Amino acid sequence: MCKNKELLIIGAGGHGTVLADIARLNGYTQIQFLDDADVRRTDGYPVVGRVADFVQYLASTDFVVAVGNNDIRAAISQTLTENGAKLATLVHPQAVIGENVTVGEGTVIMAGAVVNPGARIGKGVILNTCCSVDHDCVIRDYAHISVGAHLCGTVAVGRGTFVGAGATVINQVTICAEATVGAGAVVVKNIEVVGTYIGVPARKIK
């Protein structure tokens, strides 16, 4: 359960509404949004200003960044941290988290996700709905494991890497930073060059 009852979510899109629901289940009672788009309310929660207005709330609230783009999420998160903001870590009550799992600040874990023992999850990571992260995996900061994607045991995912919906990564595979694995791809060997990988087995698009 959270200690602070107030949460400010940066990003008032669909991802933000999911985080608001998880925040509510985590015990936050006052949930508001910031967004640069002209949005006044999101799923019943108020949008109280633009992203730059976060400085007005530093002393009173926790923050979480609801932006799917890994680079943008990283940039906003780092700006918040540099200004002394407290980043919340949100874990849905229906996620399964094993023993000896570490989870970095600003990370969000959605309903139905499974994280098995010994996994290490970095900062600002998204573990999306019903994905699985098996034992001893390492997921670096600001990566995104999409809906229904599966990482087998001892997989390493680099910083800012995106693993698409329904993709599978077999055991003991390493994926470099900033790579993109397409939806439904099956990764059977290390990915060492930045690019987009699709298919079964996954191959780099030229």
Order of alpha helices (4+ residues) and beta strands (2+ residues): beta-alpha-beta-beta-beta-beta-alpha-beta-beta-beta-beta-beta-beta-beta-beta-beta-beta-beta-beta-beta-beta-beta-beta-beta-beta-beta-beta
